Structure formats: structure tokens, C-alpha cells
Amino acid sequence: MAVRISKTLLVASIGLLAAVIVLNNLTDYNANFQYIQHVLTMDTVLPESRLTWRAIASPQLHQIIYAVIMVIEGAIALLCLGGATALFQAIGEDGVTFNRAKTTATYGLTLAFLFWFVGFMVVAGEWFTMWQSADWNGQQPAFRFIGCVGFVLLYLNLPDHNLET
């Protein structure tokens, strides 16, 4: 039972993280929007960079991309919190039922991993060379999210040798 409770709470924690991120993006829109603008315009990368042809200067596209980011973060929150609810409801059930209850959480955690890895490490970090910016480099926070989410995703889906999960 302890392993099931642990898995449920960790999935809920990732859902809570995503929900708070969405709340922060909505309530402090401009602060986080500036981050998106600087990354997309590549205005703080190394001056000699030969990759700035990739920059997106359109303020309308910045708004759209920021909205898409918030929608994805919202989906992560809903999937993880919904997944945690399903896990909680199945805590006392047999192993097959509990394993089936992992589906929504697995989707949410996978989306979170892909979002922070592909979105922030690959696209922002490498394509828009965010790593070159001293002020607008979000790779370290993204990597922390990836690590936490990856751990929870693996832990959730580990088989339990005590047949508890």
C-alpha cells in the first residue's frame, strides 16, 4: 500500500507543479512572456552567432507560442492530477486494476517529459541557442523538471516485486 500511495502522491506533485506554472504564467504574464520573447528573438545570444537566422521576430507569433506553451502545461496538470485521482481510487484494488489506473498519469508524465525536454532543451536550448544567453537561459530549470518528471515516470511504471502494484 505504501508504494501505491507514494506513486499517487508523486504523480499529484507533478500535476501540482504544472498547475502552479500555469497560474504563474497567467498571473504574471509579462514576466514570463519576456522570457519567451528573448528566446525567440535570439536577441541575447552571442553576438558572433551565425544561427540568428532562426529568430522569430513576430510579436503575434510570440503570443501564439506562449499560449500554446500554457495550454500544454495545463494539459500536463490535468492529466497528472486526473491520473493521480485515478490511482487514488484504485489504491485498494488488485494489481491489474491499479496498473490500468496508471494510464492517464503515464500520458501526463510523458507529455511533461517531452514538453520540457523537446520544448526547452531541444527547441529553445539548441534551435534558438538559449544556452548562449546569460540572462534568459532556462535550461537548468528545464533539466530539473525533466529529472523529476523522468524519475516519477519510471517509478510509476516499475513493477513491484511484492505484487503490490
Disulfide bonds with the S-S distance in Angstrom:
none
